[in-house]
């Protein structure tokens, strides 16, 4: 017997708001029934385990994520600008062998946008 990854779930203060950010960032939809307490970003049918869920918790985020998304893009500057316009915050930028920008979503969850190609 084994398990399969259904998706990833994050704690949130406002599940619907942070789900809306991630749906827009990833070009997906928020599933019907989303609310402040629980929301789901629809999975990409071509990617098993790509469902993203959000559950409301009472406390604020206080420390760095132990796990985060890495998003890949062919145009780092344009993608970072798009994500900032959606409500992300820029935290760090690294240039070198690997070029990437660390951002935070509207609730402070860190993620990286990595230049590829």
MIDOSE-1310 file (N, C-alpha, C; in nm, 2 decimals, decimal comma, always signed):
residues 117
xxxx	+0,08/-0,12/+0,00/+0,00/+0,00/+0,00/+0,09/+0,12/+0,00; +0,05/+0,23/-0,07/+0,12/+0,35/-0,07/+0,02/+0,47/-0,08; +0,07/+0,59/-0,07/-0,01/+0,71/-0,09/+0,03/+0,78/-0,21; -0,06/+0,87/-0,25/-0,04/+0,96/-0,37/-0,06/+1,10/-0,32
xxxx	+0,02/+1,19/-0,37/+0,01/+1,33/-0,33/-0,12/+1,39/-0,40; -0,21/+1,44/-0,32/-0,33/+1,50/-0,38/-0,30/+1,65/-0,41; -0,22/+1,71/-0,33/-0,19/+1,85/-0,35/-0,11/+1,91/-0,23; -0,10/+2,04/-0,23/-0,03/+2,11/-0,12/-0,14/+2,20/-0,05
xxxx	-0,13/+2,21/+0,08/-0,22/+2,29/+0,15/-0,14/+2,39/+0,24; -0,19/+2,51/+0,24/-0,13/+2,62/+0,32/-0,23/+2,67/+0,42; -0,18/+2,71/+0,54/-0,26/+2,79/+0,64/-0,28/+2,93/+0,58; -0,39/+2,99/+0,62/-0,42/+3,12/+0,57/-0,50/+3,20/+0,67
xxxx	-0,50/+3,33/+0,66/-0,59/+3,41/+0,74/-0,72/+3,43/+0,66; -0,71/+3,45/+0,53/-0,83/+3,46/+0,44/-0,80/+3,36/+0,32; -0,86/+3,24/+0,33/-0,83/+3,14/+0,23/-0,87/+3,18/+0,09; -0,98/+3,25/+0,07/-1,03/+3,28/-0,06/-0,94/+3,39/-0,12
xxxx	-0,89/+3,48/-0,04/-0,81/+3,59/-0,10/-0,67/+3,54/-0,14; -0,61/+3,45/-0,06/-0,48/+3,40/-0,10/-0,49/+3,30/-0,22; -0,60/+3,22/-0,22/-0,63/+3,13/-0,33/-0,65/+3,21/-0,46; -0,71/+3,33/-0,45/-0,73/+3,41/-0,57/-0,60/+3,46/-0,63
xxxx	-0,50/+3,49/-0,54/-0,37/+3,53/-0,58/-0,30/+3,42/-0,66; -0,30/+3,30/-0,60/-0,23/+3,19/-0,66/-0,30/+3,14/-0,79; -0,43/+3,15/-0,79/-0,50/+3,11/-0,92/-0,46/+3,20/-1,03; -0,45/+3,33/-1,00/-0,41/+3,43/-1,10/-0,27/+3,41/-1,14
xxxx	-0,18/+3,38/-1,04/-0,04/+3,36/-1,07/-0,01/+3,24/-1,15; -0,09/+3,14/-1,14/-0,07/+3,01/-1,21/-0,16/+2,99/-1,33; -0,25/+3,09/-1,36/-0,34/+3,08/-1,47/-0,45/+2,97/-1,45; -0,49/+2,96/-1,33/-0,59/+2,85/-1,29/-0,72/+2,92/-1,24
xxxx	-0,81/+2,84/-1,19/-0,93/+2,89/-1,13/-0,94/+2,85/-0,99; -1,01/+2,93/-0,91/-1,05/+2,89/-0,77/-1,18/+2,81/-0,78; -1,18/+2,70/-0,71/-1,29/+2,61/-0,72/-1,41/+2,67/-0,65; -1,53/+2,63/-0,70/-1,66/+2,68/-0,64/-1,66/+2,66/-0,49
xxxx	-1,72/+2,74/-0,42/-1,74/+2,73/-0,28/-1,63/+2,79/-0,19; -1,54/+2,86/-0,26/-1,43/+2,92/-0,18/-1,49/+3,03/-0,08; -1,43/+3,03/+0,03/-1,46/+3,13/+0,13/-1,35/+3,16/+0,22; -1,36/+3,25/+0,31/-1,26/+3,29/+0,40/-1,19/+3,18/+0,48
xxxx	-1,27/+3,07/+0,51/-1,23/+2,96/+0,58/-1,16/+2,85/+0,51; -1,20/+2,83/+0,38/-1,14/+2,72/+0,30/-1,15/+2,76/+0,15; -1,05/+2,73/+0,07/-1,05/+2,76/-0,07/-0,95/+2,66/-0,14; -0,98/+2,63/-0,26/-0,89/+2,54/-0,34/-0,87/+2,61/-0,48
xxxx	-0,74/+2,60/-0,52/-0,70/+2,63/-0,66/-0,71/+2,50/-0,73; -0,79/+2,51/-0,84/-0,81/+2,39/-0,92/-0,68/+2,33/-0,97; -0,66/+2,20/-0,97/-0,54/+2,14/-1,02/-0,52/+2,16/-1,17; -0,40/+2,15/-1,22/-0,37/+2,14/-1,36/-0,39/+1,99/-1,40
xxxx	-0,49/+1,96/-1,48/-0,52/+1,82/-1,52/-0,39/+1,74/-1,57; -0,30/+1,81/-1,62/-0,18/+1,74/-1,67/-0,07/+1,72/-1,57; -0,10/+1,77/-1,44/+0,01/+1,76/-1,34/-0,06/+1,69/-1,21; -0,03/+1,57/-1,19/-0,09/+1,50/-1,07/-0,03/+1,57/-0,95
xxxx	-0,12/+1,58/-0,85/-0,08/+1,64/-0,72/-0,07/+1,79/-0,72; -0,13/+1,86/-0,82/-0,12/+2,00/-0,83/-0,23/+2,08/-0,77; -0,32/+2,02/-0,70/-0,42/+2,09/-0,63/-0,36/+2,17/-0,51; -0,40/+2,30/-0,49/-0,35/+2,38/-0,39/-0,47/+2,42/-0,30
xxxx	-0,46/+2,39/-0,17/-0,57/+2,42/-0,08/-0,52/+2,52/+0,02; -0,62/+2,59/+0,08/-0,59/+2,69/+0,18/-0,70/+2,68/+0,29; -0,65/+2,67/+0,42/-0,74/+2,65/+0,53/-0,71/+2,77/+0,63; -0,82/+2,83/+0,68/-0,80/+2,94/+0,77/-0,75/+2,90/+0,90
xxxx	-0,66/+2,97/+0,96/-0,61/+2,96/+1,09/-0,61/+3,09/+1,16; -0,61/+3,10/+1,29/-0,63/+3,22/+1,36/-0,50/+3,30/+1,37; -0,38/+3,24/+1,37/-0,26/+3,31/+1,39/-0,20/+3,36/+1,26; -0,11/+3,47/+1,27/-0,04/+3,52/+1,16/+0,08/+3,44/+1,13
xxxx	+0,13/+3,44/+1,01/+0,26/+3,37/+0,97/+0,37/+3,45/+1,04; +0,46/+3,38/+1,10/+0,57/+3,44/+1,18/+0,71/+3,40/+1,13; +0,73/+3,29/+1,07/+0,86/+3,25/+1,03/+0,87/+3,21/+0,89; +0,99/+3,19/+0,84/+1,01/+3,14/+0,70/+0,94/+3,01/+0,67
xxxx	+0,89/+3,00/+0,55/+0,83/+2,87/+0,51/+0,94/+2,76/+0,51; +0,90/+2,64/+0,55/+0,99/+2,52/+0,54/+0,98/+2,46/+0,40; +0,88/+2,50/+0,33/+0,86/+2,45/+0,19/+0,80/+2,56/+0,11; +0,84/+2,57/-0,02/+0,79/+2,68/-0,10/+0,78/+2,64/-0,25
xxxx	+0,71/+2,71/-0,32/+0,70/+2,69/-0,47/+0,82/+2,75/-0,54; +0,87/+2,69/-0,64/+0,96/+2,75/-0,74/+0,89/+2,76/-0,87; +0,87/+2,88/-0,92/+0,81/+2,90/-1,05/+0,91/+2,93/-1,15; +0,90/+2,87/-1,27/+1,00/+2,89/-1,38/+0,94/+2,98/-1,48
xxxx	+1,02/+3,07/-1,54/+0,98/+3,16/-1,64/+1,09/+3,19/-1,74; +1,05/+3,22/-1,86/+1,15/+3,26/-1,96/+1,18/+3,40/-1,96; +1,10/+3,48/-1,89/+1,12/+3,63/-1,88/+1,10/+3,67/-1,74; +1,21/+3,67/-1,67/+1,21/+3,69/-1,52/+1,16/+3,83/-1,49
xxxx	+1,20/+3,93/-1,55/+1,16/+4,07/-1,52/+1,01/+4,09/-1,54; +0,96/+4,04/-1,66/+0,81/+4,05/-1,68/+0,73/+3,97/-1,59; +0,77/+3,85/-1,55/+0,69/+3,77/-1,46/+0,70/+3,82/-1,32; +0,81/+3,87/-1,28/+0,81/+3,93/-1,14/+0,72/+4,06/-1,14
xxxx	+0,73/+4,14/-1,24/+0,64/+4,26/-1,25/+0,49/+4,21/-1,24; +0,46/+4,11/-1,32/+0,32/+4,06/-1,32/+0,27/+4,02/-1,18; +0,36/+3,94/-1,11/+0,33/+3,89/-0,98/+0,32/+4,00/-0,88; +0,41/+4,10/-0,89/+0,40/+4,22/-0,80/+0,27/+4,29/-0,82
xxxx	+0,22/+4,30/-0,94/+0,10/+4,37/-0,97/-0,02/+4,29/-0,92; -0,01/+4,16/-0,90/-0,11/+4,07/-0,84/-0,11/+4,08/-0,69; -0,01/+4,14/-0,63/-0,01/+4,16/-0,48/+0,11/+4,09/-0,41; +0,20/+4,04/-0,49/+0,32/+3,98/-0,43/+0,41/+4,09/-0,38
xxxx	+0,51/+4,06/-0,29/+0,61/+4,15/-0,24/+0,75/+4,09/-0,27; +0,84/+4,18/-0,31/+0,97/+4,13/-0,35/+1,06/+4,13/-0,22; +1,12/+4,01/-0,20/+1,20/+3,99/-0,08/+1,35/+3,99/-0,11; +1,39/+3,93/-0,22/+1,53/+3,92/-0,25/+1,55/+3,89/-0,40
xxxx	+1,67/+3,92/-0,45/+1,70/+3,89/-0,59/+1,84/+3,83/-0,60; +1,86/+3,73/-0,67/+1,99/+3,66/-0,68/+2,03/+3,65/-0,83; +2,15/+3,70/-0,86/+2,20/+3,69/-1,00/+2,33/+3,62/-0,99; +2,35/+3,52/-1,08/+2,47/+3,45/-1,09/+2,45/+3,33/-1,18
xxxx	+2,50/+3,21/-1,14/+2,48/+3,09/-1,21/+2,33/+3,06/-1,23; +2,25/+3,09/-1,13/+2,11/+3,08/-1,13/+2,05/+3,22/-1,10; +1,96/+3,27/-1,18/+1,90/+3,40/-1,16/+1,75/+3,37/-1,11; +1,72/+3,43/-0,99/+1,59/+3,41/-0,94/+1,56/+3,53/-0,84
xxxx	+1,43/+3,54/-0,82/+1,37/+3,65/-0,73/+1,29/+3,58/-0,63; +1,31/+3,61/-0,50/+1,22/+3,56/-0,40/+1,11/+3,66/-0,37; +0,99/+3,61/-0,38/+0,87/+3,70/-0,35/+0,79/+3,64/-0,24; +0,70/+3,71/-0,19/+0,60/+3,66/-0,09/+0,46/+3,69/-0,14
xxxx	+0,37/+3,59/-0,12/+0,23/+3,62/-0,16/+0,17/+3,72/-0,06; +0,04/+3,75/-0,08/-0,02/+3,86/+0,00/-0,03/+3,82/+0,15; -0,01/+3,69/+0,19/-0,01/+3,66/+0,33/+0,13/+3,63/+0,38; +0,23/+3,65/+0,30/+0,37/+3,64/+0,34/+0,44/+3,50/+0,31
xxxx	+0,37/+3,41/+0,24/+0,43/+3,29/+0,20/+0,53/+3,31/+0,09; +0,66/+3,27/+0,12/+0,77/+3,29/+0,03/+0,76/+3,19/-0,09; +0,81/+3,24/-0,21/+0,82/+3,16/-0,33/+0,93/+3,22/-0,42; +0,99/+3,14/-0,50/+1,09/+3,18/-0,59/+1,04/+3,18/-0,74
xxxx	+1,09/+3,28/-0,81/+1,06/+3,29/-0,96/+1,20/+3,27/-1,02; +1,22/+3,17/-1,10/+1,35/+3,13/-1,15/+1,35/+3,15/-1,30; +1,46/+3,21/-1,35/+1,48/+3,23/-1,49/+1,52/+3,10/-1,55; +1,46/+3,06/-1,66/+1,50/+2,93/-1,73/+1,51/+2,97/-1,88
x	+1,59/+2,89/-1,95/+1,59/+2,90/-2,09/+1,69/+3,00/-2,14
